Structure formats: C-alpha cells, structure tokens
Amino acid sequence: MKTKTESADLSGSEFINTNLGAAQFRDVRLADAQFTDVNLSGARFEDVALTHVVIRNANCSHLAIEDACYEGMLIDGILVTELLRVYRSQSSEAK
C-alpha cells in the first residue's frame, strides 16, 4: 500500500513496529528525532544536515561518507580531520 503525506505536521508522532521500507523523505524536518532499533541498511542520505547528531552502538560496516564536511566530527573521541591528515601524510610518505 502506497501512502503519500504532504505538508503535514506529524511532530511528536511515534512509529512503533512500522514498515517504512523504500519510503521517500523529501524536504522533511527530523530535528531532535530519535531512532532506536532501526534498520537503515541500504538507505541513502543526500543533502542532509547531521550537525550535533550522535550515533551510538551502531554497525557502520561498509558505510561510505562522501563529499562531506568533517569539521568537528569525532570517531571514538578522535577528530576525523586529524585522522585524515595523518592518513594522508603517511600515504604520501609511502609513495
């Protein structure tokens, strides 16, 4: 069953044991939303704001982040910009 919701205010809604597989979200505000026990396998995020987002206890295997701003981004408390700087300097030394 395909349902279309447009220009709706569903703030504060709860979706429990709900199948949103292959759903499309365009121009949607999810600020302060909480996702718990959610399967996002194969999901695609484009032109999204992830500022101040916390991802905890996540399986990030085969996750790709491309063409992104990493300023202030941490992985296990380490600045990603620093990780990339060290990686790139070691990669250029190995050549």
PDB file of N, CA, C and O in Angstrom:
ATOM      1  N   MET A   1       0.847  -1.175   0.000  1.00  0.00           N
ATOM      2  CA  MET A   1       0.000   0.000   0.000  1.00  0.00           C
ATOM      3  C   MET A   1       0.891   1.235   0.000  1.00  0.00           C
ATOM      4  O   MET A   1       1.762   1.361   0.860  1.00  0.00           O
ATOM      5  N   LYS A   2       0.695   2.129  -0.928  1.00  0.00           N
ATOM      6  CA  LYS A   2       1.477   3.352  -1.023  1.00  0.00           C
ATOM      7  C   LYS A   2       0.632   4.517  -0.497  1.00  0.00           C
ATOM      8  O   LYS A   2      -0.490   4.746  -0.950  1.00  0.00           O
ATOM      9  N   THR A   3       1.197   5.241   0.462  1.00  0.00           N
ATOM     10  CA  THR A   3       0.513   6.384   1.054  1.00  0.00           C
ATOM     11  C   THR A   3       1.371   7.610   0.850  1.00  0.00           C
ATOM     12  O   THR A   3       2.593   7.530   0.978  1.00  0.00           O
ATOM     13  N   LYS A   4       0.772   8.738   0.537  1.00  0.00           N
ATOM     14  CA  LYS A   4       1.502   9.987   0.374  1.00  0.00           C
ATOM     15  C   LYS A   4       1.009  10.974   1.428  1.00  0.00           C
ATOM     16  O   LYS A   4      -0.188  11.234   1.556  1.00  0.00           O
ATOM     17  N   THR A   5       1.969  11.514   2.178  1.00  0.00           N
ATOM     18  CA  THR A   5       1.660  12.543   3.161  1.00  0.00           C
ATOM     19  C   THR A   5       2.407  13.788   2.747  1.00  0.00           C
ATOM     20  O   THR A   5       3.623  13.744   2.559  1.00  0.00           O
ATOM     21  N   GLU A   6       1.713  14.886   2.603  1.00  0.00           N
ATOM     22  CA  GLU A   6       2.329  16.124   2.135  1.00  0.00           C
ATOM     23  C   GLU A   6       1.850  17.287   2.993  1.00  0.00           C
ATOM     24  O   GLU A   6       0.672  17.387   3.335  1.00  0.00           O
ATOM     25  N   SER A   7       2.802  18.173   3.336  1.00  0.00           N
ATOM     26  CA  SER A   7       2.506  19.372   4.127  1.00  0.00           C
ATOM     27  C   SER A   7       1.766  19.023   5.418  1.00  0.00           C
ATOM     28  O   SER A   7       0.812  19.700   5.800  1.00  0.00           O
ATOM     29  N   ALA A   8       2.213  17.974   6.075  1.00  0.00           N
ATOM     30  CA  ALA A   8       1.574  17.530   7.317  1.00  0.00           C
ATOM     31  C   ALA A   8       2.479  17.804   8.502  1.00  0.00           C
ATOM     32  O   ALA A   8       3.702  17.808   8.359  1.00  0.00           O
ATOM     33  N   ASP A   9       1.904  18.030   9.656  1.00  0.00           N
ATOM     34  CA  ASP A   9       2.664  18.181  10.896  1.00  0.00           C
ATOM     35  C   ASP A   9       2.457  16.919  11.720  1.00  0.00           C
ATOM     36  O   ASP A   9       1.426  16.746  12.370  1.00  0.00           O
ATOM     37  N   LEU A  10       3.448  16.046  11.682  1.00  0.00           N
ATOM     38  CA  LEU A  10       3.403  14.807  12.454  1.00  0.00           C
ATOM     39  C   LEU A  10       4.373  14.877  13.632  1.00  0.00           C
ATOM     40  O   LEU A  10       4.760  13.841  14.173  1.00  0.00           O
ATOM     41  N   SER A  11       4.768  16.081  14.033  1.00  0.00           N
ATOM     42  CA  SER A  11       5.729  16.221  15.128  1.00  0.00           C
ATOM     43  C   SER A  11       5.175  15.551  16.382  1.00  0.00           C
ATOM     44  O   SER A  11       3.992  15.658  16.705  1.00  0.00           O
ATOM     45  N   GLY A  12       6.066  14.865  17.067  1.00  0.00           N
ATOM     46  CA  GLY A  12       5.685  14.164  18.289  1.00  0.00           C
ATOM     47  C   GLY A  12       5.076  12.796  18.032  1.00  0.00           C
ATOM     48  O   GLY A  12       4.739  12.088  18.981  1.00  0.00           O
ATOM     49  N   SER A  13       4.927  12.409  16.779  1.00  0.00           N
ATOM     50  CA  SER A  13       4.344  11.098  16.450  1.00  0.00           C
ATOM     51  C   SER A  13       5.297   9.983  16.858  1.00  0.00           C
ATOM     52  O   SER A  13       6.509  10.187  16.938  1.00  0.00           O
ATOM     53  N   GLU A  14       4.748   8.820  17.110  1.00  0.00           N
ATOM     54  CA  GLU A  14       5.539   7.631  17.382  1.00  0.00           C
ATOM     55  C   GLU A  14       5.208   6.590  16.336  1.00  0.00           C
ATOM     56  O   GLU A  14       4.040   6.336  16.042  1.00  0.00           O
ATOM     57  N   PHE A  15       6.256   5.983  15.770  1.00  0.00           N
ATOM     58  CA  PHE A  15       6.085   4.904  14.816  1.00  0.00           C
ATOM     59  C   PHE A  15       6.699   3.669  15.456  1.00  0.00           C
ATOM     60  O   PHE A  15       7.920   3.590  15.591  1.00  0.00           O
ATOM     61  N   ILE A  16       5.886   2.718  15.849  1.00  0.00           N
ATOM     62  CA  ILE A  16       6.348   1.529  16.562  1.00  0.00           C
ATOM     63  C   ILE A  16       6.002   0.302  15.726  1.00  0.00           C
ATOM     64  O   ILE A  16       4.865   0.132  15.288  1.00  0.00           O
ATOM     65  N   ASN A  17       7.007  -0.550  15.512  1.00  0.00           N
ATOM     66  CA  ASN A  17       6.829  -1.760  14.722  1.00  0.00           C
ATOM     67  C   ASN A  17       6.167  -1.410  13.386  1.00  0.00           C
ATOM     68  O   ASN A  17       5.161  -2.002  12.995  1.00  0.00           O
ATOM     69  N   THR A  18       6.760  -0.433  12.700  1.00  0.00           N
ATOM     70  CA  THR A  18       6.198   0.114  11.464  1.00  0.00           C
ATOM     71  C   THR A  18       7.148  -0.137  10.306  1.00  0.00           C
ATOM     72  O   THR A  18       8.355   0.059  10.451  1.00  0.00           O
ATOM     73  N   ASN A  19       6.636  -0.564   9.169  1.00  0.00           N
ATOM     74  CA  ASN A  19       7.443  -0.808   7.981  1.00  0.00           C
ATOM     75  C   ASN A  19       7.423   0.439   7.104  1.00  0.00           C
ATOM     76  O   ASN A  19       6.390   0.790   6.534  1.00  0.00           O
ATOM     77  N   LEU A  20       8.581   1.109   7.002  1.00  0.00           N
ATOM     78  CA  LEU A  20       8.729   2.256   6.111  1.00  0.00           C
ATOM     79  C   LEU A  20       9.727   1.932   5.004  1.00  0.00           C
ATOM     80  O   LEU A  20      10.325   2.837   4.422  1.00  0.00           O
ATOM     81  N   GLY A  21       9.908   0.652   4.714  1.00  0.00           N
ATOM     82  CA  GLY A  21      10.834   0.223   3.679  1.00  0.00           C
ATOM     83  C   GLY A  21      10.540   0.905   2.352  1.00  0.00           C
ATOM     84  O   GLY A  21       9.385   1.003   1.936  1.00  0.00           O
ATOM     85  N   ALA A  22      11.587   1.374   1.694  1.00  0.00           N
ATOM     86  CA  ALA A  22      11.509   2.062   0.396  1.00  0.00           C
ATOM     87  C   ALA A  22      10.727   3.367   0.459  1.00  0.00           C
ATOM     88  O   ALA A  22      10.347   3.910  -0.578  1.00  0.00           O
ATOM     89  N   ALA A  23      10.481   3.878   1.667  1.00  0.00           N
ATOM     90  CA  ALA A  23       9.813   5.180   1.803  1.00  0.00           C
ATOM     91  C   ALA A  23      10.748   6.280   1.320  1.00  0.00           C
ATOM     92  O   ALA A  23      11.968   6.118   1.357  1.00  0.00           O
ATOM     93  N   GLN A  24      10.194   7.377   0.875  1.00  0.00           N
ATOM     94  CA  GLN A  24      10.977   8.515   0.414  1.00  0.00           C
ATOM     95  C   GLN A  24      10.661   9.712   1.292  1.00  0.00           C
ATOM     96  O   GLN A  24       9.499   9.997   1.582  1.00  0.00           O
ATOM     97  N   PHE A  25      11.704  10.405   1.708  1.00  0.00           N
ATOM     98  CA  PHE A  25      11.555  11.596   2.538  1.00  0.00           C
ATOM     99  C   PHE A  25      12.214  12.754   1.799  1.00  0.00           C
ATOM    100  O   PHE A  25      13.417  12.716   1.540  1.00  0.00           O
ATOM    101  N   ARG A  26      11.454  13.768   1.461  1.00  0.00           N
ATOM    102  CA  ARG A  26      11.981  14.948   0.774  1.00  0.00           C
ATOM    103  C   ARG A  26      11.511  16.183   1.514  1.00  0.00           C
ATOM    104  O   ARG A  26      10.334  16.321   1.847  1.00  0.00           O
ATOM    105  N   ASP A  27      12.461  17.086   1.765  1.00  0.00           N
ATOM    106  CA  ASP A  27      12.144  18.336   2.464  1.00  0.00           C
ATOM    107  C   ASP A  27      11.408  18.044   3.773  1.00  0.00           C
ATOM    108  O   ASP A  27      10.334  18.584   4.039  1.00  0.00           O
ATOM    109  N   VAL A  28      12.022  17.167   4.587  1.00  0.00           N
ATOM    110  CA  VAL A  28      11.414  16.709   5.839  1.00  0.00           C
ATOM    111  C   VAL A  28      12.265  17.176   7.007  1.00  0.00           C
ATOM    112  O   VAL A  28      13.490  17.065   6.964  1.00  0.00           O
ATOM    113  N   ARG A  29      11.637  17.691   8.038  1.00  0.00           N
ATOM    114  CA  ARG A  29      12.343  18.107   9.244  1.00  0.00           C
ATOM    115  C   ARG A  29      12.306  16.969  10.254  1.00  0.00           C
ATOM    116  O   ARG A  29      11.238  16.594  10.739  1.00  0.00           O
ATOM    117  N   LEU A  30      13.478  16.421  10.568  1.00  0.00           N
ATOM    118  CA  LEU A  30      13.593  15.361  11.563  1.00  0.00           C
ATOM    119  C   LEU A  30      14.464  15.809  12.744  1.00  0.00           C
ATOM    120  O   LEU A  30      14.982  14.977  13.489  1.00  0.00           O
ATOM    121  N   ALA A  31      14.619  17.114  12.906  1.00  0.00           N
ATOM    122  CA  ALA A  31      15.435  17.629  14.011  1.00  0.00           C
ATOM    123  C   ALA A  31      14.903  17.093  15.333  1.00  0.00           C
ATOM    124  O   ALA A  31      13.696  17.075  15.570  1.00  0.00           O
ATOM    125  N   ASP A  32      15.812  16.661  16.181  1.00  0.00           N
ATOM    126  CA  ASP A  32      15.510  16.124  17.507  1.00  0.00           C
ATOM    127  C   ASP A  32      14.749  14.800  17.468  1.00  0.00           C
ATOM    128  O   ASP A  32      14.264  14.341  18.501  1.00  0.00           O
ATOM    129  N   ALA A  33      14.638  14.179  16.290  1.00  0.00           N
ATOM    130  CA  ALA A  33      14.001  12.864  16.199  1.00  0.00           C
ATOM    131  C   ALA A  33      14.898  11.829  16.871  1.00  0.00           C
ATOM    132  O   ALA A  33      16.114  12.011  16.940  1.00  0.00           O
ATOM    133  N   GLN A  34      14.318  10.766  17.355  1.00  0.00           N
ATOM    134  CA  GLN A  34      15.076   9.691  17.973  1.00  0.00           C
ATOM    135  C   GLN A  34      14.798   8.403  17.215  1.00  0.00           C
ATOM    136  O   GLN A  34      13.650   8.065  16.927  1.00  0.00           O
ATOM    137  N   PHE A  35      15.870   7.694  16.900  1.00  0.00           N
ATOM    138  CA  PHE A  35      15.762   6.434  16.187  1.00  0.00           C
ATOM    139  C   PHE A  35      16.380   5.356  17.066  1.00  0.00           C
ATOM    140  O   PHE A  35      17.568   5.430  17.379  1.00  0.00           O
ATOM    141  N   THR A  36      15.609   4.366  17.467  1.00  0.00           N
ATOM    142  CA  THR A  36      16.088   3.281  18.310  1.00  0.00           C
ATOM    143  C   THR A  36      15.692   1.961  17.672  1.00  0.00           C
ATOM    144  O   THR A  36      14.541   1.774  17.278  1.00  0.00           O
ATOM    145  N   ASP A  37      16.645   1.048  17.570  1.00  0.00           N
ATOM    146  CA  ASP A  37      16.411  -0.265  16.975  1.00  0.00           C
ATOM    147  C   ASP A  37      15.828  -0.121  15.572  1.00  0.00           C
ATOM    148  O   ASP A  37      14.781  -0.685  15.254  1.00  0.00           O
ATOM    149  N   VAL A  38      16.542   0.656  14.733  1.00  0.00           N
ATOM    150  CA  VAL A  38      16.093   0.968  13.378  1.00  0.00           C
ATOM    151  C   VAL A  38      17.061   0.345  12.378  1.00  0.00           C
ATOM    152  O   VAL A  38      18.276   0.431  12.557  1.00  0.00           O
ATOM    153  N   ASN A  39      16.540  -0.276  11.340  1.00  0.00           N
ATOM    154  CA  ASN A  39      17.357  -0.866  10.290  1.00  0.00           C
ATOM    155  C   ASN A  39      17.388   0.100   9.113  1.00  0.00           C
ATOM    156  O   ASN A  39      16.374   0.300   8.444  1.00  0.00           O
ATOM    157  N   LEU A  40      18.552   0.701   8.857  1.00  0.00           N
ATOM    158  CA  LEU A  40      18.736   1.625   7.739  1.00  0.00           C
ATOM    159  C   LEU A  40      19.610   1.010   6.649  1.00  0.00           C
ATOM    160  O   LEU A  40      20.190   1.735   5.840  1.00  0.00           O
ATOM    161  N   SER A  41      19.709  -0.310   6.618  1.00  0.00           N
ATOM    162  CA  SER A  41      20.534  -0.976   5.611  1.00  0.00           C
ATOM    163  C   SER A  41      20.105  -0.540   4.217  1.00  0.00           C
ATOM    164  O   SER A  41      18.922  -0.571   3.878  1.00  0.00           O
ATOM    165  N   GLY A  42      21.077  -0.136   3.419  1.00  0.00           N
ATOM    166  CA  GLY A  42      20.807   0.273   2.049  1.00  0.00           C
ATOM    167  C   GLY A  42      20.194   1.664   1.912  1.00  0.00           C
ATOM    168  O   GLY A  42      19.882   2.094   0.802  1.00  0.00           O
ATOM    169  N   ALA A  43      20.020   2.368   3.026  1.00  0.00           N
ATOM    170  CA  ALA A  43      19.453   3.724   2.968  1.00  0.00           C
ATOM    171  C   ALA A  43      20.453   4.670   2.318  1.00  0.00           C
ATOM    172  O   ALA A  43      21.659   4.421   2.337  1.00  0.00           O
ATOM    173  N   ARG A  44      19.953   5.741   1.750  1.00  0.00           N
ATOM    174  CA  ARG A  44      20.808   6.742   1.105  1.00  0.00           C
ATOM    175  C   ARG A  44      20.418   8.106   1.638  1.00  0.00           C
ATOM    176  O   ARG A  44      19.240   8.462   1.665  1.00  0.00           O
ATOM    177  N   PHE A  45      21.420   8.868   2.063  1.00  0.00           N
ATOM    178  CA  PHE A  45      21.202  10.204   2.590  1.00  0.00           C
ATOM    179  C   PHE A  45      21.938  11.183   1.687  1.00  0.00           C
ATOM    180  O   PHE A  45      23.148  11.055   1.499  1.00  0.00           O
ATOM    181  N   GLU A  46      21.239  12.146   1.130  1.00  0.00           N
ATOM    182  CA  GLU A  46      21.846  13.171   0.283  1.00  0.00           C
ATOM    183  C   GLU A  46      21.363  14.534   0.742  1.00  0.00           C
ATOM    184  O   GLU A  46      20.189  14.714   1.066  1.00  0.00           O
ATOM    185  N   ASP A  47      22.282  15.494   0.765  1.00  0.00           N
ATOM    186  CA  ASP A  47      21.956  16.861   1.179  1.00  0.00           C
ATOM    187  C   ASP A  47      21.253  16.890   2.533  1.00  0.00           C
ATOM    188  O   ASP A  47      20.175  17.466   2.682  1.00  0.00           O
ATOM    189  N   VAL A  48      21.893  16.252   3.519  1.00  0.00           N
ATOM    190  CA  VAL A  48      21.320  16.195   4.864  1.00  0.00           C
ATOM    191  C   VAL A  48      22.189  16.969   5.850  1.00  0.00           C
ATOM    192  O   VAL A  48      23.409  17.028   5.698  1.00  0.00           O
ATOM    193  N   ALA A  49      21.567  17.549   6.843  1.00  0.00           N
ATOM    194  CA  ALA A  49      22.278  18.215   7.934  1.00  0.00           C
ATOM    195  C   ALA A  49      22.368  17.230   9.095  1.00  0.00           C
ATOM    196  O   ALA A  49      21.349  16.828   9.656  1.00  0.00           O
ATOM    197  N   LEU A  50      23.582  16.846   9.449  1.00  0.00           N
ATOM    198  CA  LEU A  50      23.800  15.917  10.557  1.00  0.00           C
ATOM    199  C   LEU A  50      24.565  16.587  11.702  1.00  0.00           C
ATOM    200  O   LEU A  50      25.241  15.913  12.479  1.00  0.00           O
ATOM    201  N   THR A  51      24.456  17.915  11.802  1.00  0.00           N
ATOM    202  CA  THR A  51      25.166  18.634  12.859  1.00  0.00           C
ATOM    203  C   THR A  51      24.618  18.231  14.225  1.00  0.00           C
ATOM    204  O   THR A  51      23.406  18.125  14.418  1.00  0.00           O
ATOM    205  N   HIS A  52      25.517  18.012  15.153  1.00  0.00           N
ATOM    206  CA  HIS A  52      25.204  17.653  16.536  1.00  0.00           C
ATOM    207  C   HIS A  52      24.473  16.317  16.667  1.00  0.00           C
ATOM    208  O   HIS A  52      23.811  16.072  17.676  1.00  0.00           O
ATOM    209  N   VAL A  53      24.586  15.448  15.650  1.00  0.00           N
ATOM    210  CA  VAL A  53      23.984  14.113  15.695  1.00  0.00           C
ATOM    211  C   VAL A  53      24.920  13.185  16.461  1.00  0.00           C
ATOM    212  O   VAL A  53      26.139  13.284  16.325  1.00  0.00           O
ATOM    213  N   VAL A  54      24.366  12.299  17.255  1.00  0.00           N
ATOM    214  CA  VAL A  54      25.139  11.276  17.950  1.00  0.00           C
ATOM    215  C   VAL A  54      24.682   9.922  17.425  1.00  0.00           C
ATOM    216  O   VAL A  54      23.492   9.608  17.440  1.00  0.00           O
ATOM    217  N   ILE A  55      25.640   9.126  16.962  1.00  0.00           N
ATOM    218  CA  ILE A  55      25.361   7.758  16.539  1.00  0.00           C
ATOM    219  C   ILE A  55      26.078   6.852  17.531  1.00  0.00           C
ATOM    220  O   ILE A  55      27.304   6.891  17.639  1.00  0.00           O
ATOM    221  N   ARG A  56      25.325   6.045  18.247  1.00  0.00           N
ATOM    222  CA  ARG A  56      25.896   5.233  19.319  1.00  0.00           C
ATOM    223  C   ARG A  56      25.479   3.778  19.132  1.00  0.00           C
ATOM    224  O   ARG A  56      24.344   3.489  18.753  1.00  0.00           O
ATOM    225  N   ASN A  57      26.396   2.882  19.398  1.00  0.00           N
ATOM    226  CA  ASN A  57      26.132   1.447  19.333  1.00  0.00           C
ATOM    227  C   ASN A  57      25.609   1.062  17.950  1.00  0.00           C
ATOM    228  O   ASN A  57      24.601   0.366  17.829  1.00  0.00           O
ATOM    229  N   ALA A  58      26.305   1.524  16.910  1.00  0.00           N
ATOM    230  CA  ALA A  58      25.859   1.331  15.530  1.00  0.00           C
ATOM    231  C   ALA A  58      26.793   0.408  14.766  1.00  0.00           C
ATOM    232  O   ALA A  58      28.002   0.398  14.999  1.00  0.00           O
ATOM    233  N   ASN A  59      26.235  -0.349  13.874  1.00  0.00           N
ATOM    234  CA  ASN A  59      27.025  -1.160  12.953  1.00  0.00           C
ATOM    235  C   ASN A  59      27.272  -0.303  11.719  1.00  0.00           C
ATOM    236  O   ASN A  59      26.366  -0.092  10.914  1.00  0.00           O
ATOM    237  N   CYS A  60      28.499   0.190  11.571  1.00  0.00           N
ATOM    238  CA  CYS A  60      28.856   1.071  10.449  1.00  0.00           C
ATOM    239  C   CYS A  60      29.683   0.341   9.394  1.00  0.00           C
ATOM    240  O   CYS A  60      30.390   0.977   8.613  1.00  0.00           O
ATOM    241  N   SER A  61      29.598  -1.000   9.366  1.00  0.00           N
ATOM    242  CA  SER A  61      30.359  -1.736   8.364  1.00  0.00           C
ATOM    243  C   SER A  61      29.867  -1.373   6.972  1.00  0.00           C
ATOM    244  O   SER A  61      28.664  -1.323   6.712  1.00  0.00           O
ATOM    245  N   HIS A  62      30.802  -1.125   6.101  1.00  0.00           N
ATOM    246  CA  HIS A  62      30.545  -0.765   4.699  1.00  0.00           C
ATOM    247  C   HIS A  62      29.810   0.567   4.555  1.00  0.00           C
ATOM    248  O   HIS A  62      29.183   0.808   3.523  1.00  0.00           O
ATOM    249  N   LEU A  63      29.874   1.422   5.549  1.00  0.00           N
ATOM    250  CA  LEU A  63      29.295   2.765   5.480  1.00  0.00           C
ATOM    251  C   LEU A  63      30.235   3.661   4.695  1.00  0.00           C
ATOM    252  O   LEU A  63      31.444   3.639   4.929  1.00  0.00           O
ATOM    253  N   ALA A  64      29.711   4.442   3.779  1.00  0.00           N
ATOM    254  CA  ALA A  64      30.528   5.375   2.999  1.00  0.00           C
ATOM    255  C   ALA A  64      30.015   6.792   3.236  1.00  0.00           C
ATOM    256  O   ALA A  64      28.815   7.056   3.155  1.00  0.00           O
ATOM    257  N   ILE A  65      30.945   7.696   3.528  1.00  0.00           N
ATOM    258  CA  ILE A  65      30.628   9.120   3.646  1.00  0.00           C
ATOM    259  C   ILE A  65      31.459   9.817   2.588  1.00  0.00           C
ATOM    260  O   ILE A  65      32.687   9.733   2.596  1.00  0.00           O
ATOM    261  N   GLU A  66      30.784  10.508   1.674  1.00  0.00           N
ATOM    262  CA  GLU A  66      31.475  11.134   0.548  1.00  0.00           C
ATOM    263  C   GLU A  66      31.101  12.602   0.447  1.00  0.00           C
ATOM    264  O   GLU A  66      29.976  12.988   0.764  1.00  0.00           O
ATOM    265  N   ASP A  67      32.051  13.422   0.004  1.00  0.00           N
ATOM    266  CA  ASP A  67      31.814  14.849  -0.237  1.00  0.00           C
ATOM    267  C   ASP A  67      31.146  15.516   0.963  1.00  0.00           C
ATOM    268  O   ASP A  67      30.123  16.187   0.825  1.00  0.00           O
ATOM    269  N   ALA A  68      31.735  15.324   2.132  1.00  0.00           N
ATOM    270  CA  ALA A  68      31.136  15.831   3.363  1.00  0.00           C
ATOM    271  C   ALA A  68      32.076  16.801   4.077  1.00  0.00           C
ATOM    272  O   ALA A  68      33.282  16.807   3.833  1.00  0.00           O
ATOM    273  N   CYS A  69      31.514  17.607   4.949  1.00  0.00           N
ATOM    274  CA  CYS A  69      32.286  18.471   5.835  1.00  0.00           C
ATOM    275  C   CYS A  69      32.503  17.700   7.135  1.00  0.00           C
ATOM    276  O   CYS A  69      31.538  17.288   7.779  1.00  0.00           O
ATOM    277  N   TYR A  70      33.765  17.503   7.526  1.00  0.00           N
ATOM    278  CA  TYR A  70      34.099  16.718   8.708  1.00  0.00           C
ATOM    279  C   TYR A  70      34.531  17.587   9.888  1.00  0.00           C
ATOM    280  O   TYR A  70      34.981  17.061  10.905  1.00  0.00           O
ATOM    281  N   GLU A  71      34.402  18.887   9.770  1.00  0.00           N
ATOM    282  CA  GLU A  71      34.873  19.812  10.811  1.00  0.00           C
ATOM    283  C   GLU A  71      34.178  19.515  12.137  1.00  0.00           C
ATOM    284  O   GLU A  71      32.954  19.591  12.233  1.00  0.00           O
ATOM    285  N   GLY A  72      34.963  19.175  13.156  1.00  0.00           N
ATOM    286  CA  GLY A  72      34.436  18.886  14.487  1.00  0.00           C
ATOM    287  C   GLY A  72      33.884  17.480  14.637  1.00  0.00           C
ATOM    288  O   GLY A  72      33.441  17.115  15.726  1.00  0.00           O
ATOM    289  N   MET A  73      33.896  16.678  13.576  1.00  0.00           N
ATOM    290  CA  MET A  73      33.374  15.306  13.635  1.00  0.00           C
ATOM    291  C   MET A  73      34.343  14.416  14.396  1.00  0.00           C
ATOM    292  O   MET A  73      35.551  14.454  14.159  1.00  0.00           O
ATOM    293  N   LEU A  74      33.812  13.619  15.306  1.00  0.00           N
ATOM    294  CA  LEU A  74      34.625  12.722  16.120  1.00  0.00           C
ATOM    295  C   LEU A  74      34.250  11.273  15.854  1.00  0.00           C
ATOM    296  O   LEU A  74      33.077  10.948  15.666  1.00  0.00           O
ATOM    297  N   ILE A  75      35.251  10.411  15.841  1.00  0.00           N
ATOM    298  CA  ILE A  75      35.035   8.969  15.868  1.00  0.00           C
ATOM    299  C   ILE A  75      35.788   8.461  17.077  1.00  0.00           C
ATOM    300  O   ILE A  75      37.010   8.586  17.149  1.00  0.00           O
ATOM    301  N   ASP A  76      35.070   7.891  18.025  1.00  0.00           N
ATOM    302  CA  ASP A  76      35.653   7.428  19.289  1.00  0.00           C
ATOM    303  C   ASP A  76      36.526   8.508  19.932  1.00  0.00           C
ATOM    304  O   ASP A  76      37.598   8.215  20.462  1.00  0.00           O
ATOM    305  N   GLY A  77      36.059   9.759  19.881  1.00  0.00           N
ATOM    306  CA  GLY A  77      36.748  10.874  20.523  1.00  0.00           C
ATOM    307  C   GLY A  77      37.899  11.462  19.729  1.00  0.00           C
ATOM    308  O   GLY A  77      38.566  12.377  20.211  1.00  0.00           O
ATOM    309  N   ILE A  78      38.152  10.968  18.533  1.00  0.00           N
ATOM    310  CA  ILE A  78      39.264  11.457  17.706  1.00  0.00           C
ATOM    311  C   ILE A  78      38.693  12.279  16.556  1.00  0.00           C
ATOM    312  O   ILE A  78      37.771  11.845  15.865  1.00  0.00           O
ATOM    313  N   LEU A  79      39.253  13.469  16.360  1.00  0.00           N
ATOM    314  CA  LEU A  79      38.801  14.314  15.258  1.00  0.00           C
ATOM    315  C   LEU A  79      39.062  13.633  13.921  1.00  0.00           C
ATOM    316  O   LEU A  79      40.181  13.199  13.648  1.00  0.00           O
ATOM    317  N   VAL A  80      38.043  13.541  13.101  1.00  0.00           N
ATOM    318  CA  VAL A  80      38.173  12.902  11.793  1.00  0.00           C
ATOM    319  C   VAL A  80      39.147  13.685  10.915  1.00  0.00           C
ATOM    320  O   VAL A  80      39.896  13.087  10.142  1.00  0.00           O
ATOM    321  N   THR A  81      39.146  15.009  11.023  1.00  0.00           N
ATOM    322  CA  THR A  81      40.083  15.805  10.223  1.00  0.00           C
ATOM    323  C   THR A  81      41.526  15.449  10.581  1.00  0.00           C
ATOM    324  O   THR A  81      42.395  15.440   9.709  1.00  0.00           O
ATOM    325  N   GLU A  82      41.783  15.158  11.850  1.00  0.00           N
ATOM    326  CA  GLU A  82      43.126  14.754  12.272  1.00  0.00           C
ATOM    327  C   GLU A  82      43.457  13.353  11.756  1.00  0.00           C
ATOM    328  O   GLU A  82      44.573  13.101  11.302  1.00  0.00           O
ATOM    329  N   LEU A  83      42.491  12.450  11.827  1.00  0.00           N
ATOM    330  CA  LEU A  83      42.701  11.104  11.290  1.00  0.00           C
ATOM    331  C   LEU A  83      43.035  11.159   9.799  1.00  0.00           C
ATOM    332  O   LEU A  83      43.942  10.471   9.330  1.00  0.00           O
ATOM    333  N   LEU A  84      42.292  11.987   9.062  1.00  0.00           N
ATOM    334  CA  LEU A  84      42.536  12.116   7.625  1.00  0.00           C
ATOM    335  C   LEU A  84      43.889  12.755   7.346  1.00  0.00           C
ATOM    336  O   LEU A  84      44.588  12.350   6.417  1.00  0.00           O
ATOM    337  N   ARG A  85      44.268  13.762   8.154  1.00  0.00           N
ATOM    338  CA  ARG A  85      45.565  14.417   7.979  1.00  0.00           C
ATOM    339  C   ARG A  85      46.698  13.407   8.158  1.00  0.00           C
ATOM    340  O   ARG A  85      47.615  13.351   7.339  1.00  0.00           O
ATOM    341  N   VAL A  86      46.636  12.610   9.226  1.00  0.00           N
ATOM    342  CA  VAL A  86      47.675  11.618   9.498  1.00  0.00           C
ATOM    343  C   VAL A  86      47.684  10.553   8.404  1.00  0.00           C
ATOM    344  O   VAL A  86      48.747  10.164   7.920  1.00  0.00           O
ATOM    345  N   TYR A  87      46.515  10.088   8.021  1.00  0.00           N
ATOM    346  CA  TYR A  87      46.431   9.075   6.963  1.00  0.00           C
ATOM    347  C   TYR A  87      47.040   9.593   5.664  1.00  0.00           C
ATOM    348  O   TYR A  87      47.826   8.899   5.019  1.00  0.00           O
ATOM    349  N   ARG A  88      46.678  10.803   5.287  1.00  0.00           N
ATOM    350  CA  ARG A  88      47.183  11.356   4.028  1.00  0.00           C
ATOM    351  C   ARG A  88      48.690  11.586   4.073  1.00  0.00           C
ATOM    352  O   ARG A  88      49.386  11.368   3.081  1.00  0.00           O
ATOM    353  N   SER A  89      49.196  12.029   5.233  1.00  0.00           N
ATOM    354  CA  SER A  89      50.643  12.253   5.331  1.00  0.00           C
ATOM    355  C   SER A  89      51.395  10.924   5.253  1.00  0.00           C
ATOM    356  O   SER A  89      52.462  10.857   4.643  1.00  0.00           O
ATOM    357  N   GLN A  90      50.858   9.874   5.858  1.00  0.00           N
ATOM    358  CA  GLN A  90      51.508   8.565   5.784  1.00  0.00           C
ATOM    359  C   GLN A  90      51.386   7.963   4.398  1.00  0.00           C
ATOM    360  O   GLN A  90      52.295   7.273   3.936  1.00  0.00           O
ATOM    361  N   SER A  91      50.260   8.221   3.724  1.00  0.00           N
ATOM    362  CA  SER A  91      50.075   7.698   2.361  1.00  0.00           C
ATOM    363  C   SER A  91      51.052   8.351   1.396  1.00  0.00           C
ATOM    364  O   SER A  91      51.582   7.686   0.506  1.00  0.00           O
ATOM    365  N   SER A  92      51.297   9.656   1.563  1.00  0.00           N
ATOM    366  CA  SER A  92      52.219  10.346   0.668  1.00  0.00           C
ATOM    367  C   SER A  92      53.668   9.956   0.953  1.00  0.00           C
ATOM    368  O   SER A  92      54.497   9.965   0.043  1.00  0.00           O
ATOM    369  N   GLU A  93      53.985   9.611   2.207  1.00  0.00           N
ATOM    370  CA  GLU A  93      55.336   9.172   2.551  1.00  0.00           C
ATOM    371  C   GLU A  93      55.625   7.784   1.982  1.00  0.00           C
ATOM    372  O   GLU A  93      56.770   7.474   1.651  1.00  0.00           O
ATOM    373  N   ALA A  94      54.590   6.950   1.867  1.00  0.00           N
ATOM    374  CA  ALA A  94      54.764   5.573   1.395  1.00  0.00           C
ATOM    375  C   ALA A  94      55.042   5.531  -0.110  1.00  0.00           C
ATOM    376  O   ALA A  94      55.535   4.524  -0.617  1.00  0.00           O
ATOM    377  N   LYS A  95      54.736   6.597  -0.816  1.00  0.00           N
ATOM    378  CA  LYS A  95      54.913   6.605  -2.280  1.00  0.00           C
ATOM    379  C   LYS A  95      56.335   6.818  -2.674  1.00  0.00           C
ATOM    380  O   LYS A  95      56.648   6.851  -3.864  1.00  0.00           O
TER     381      LYS A  95
END
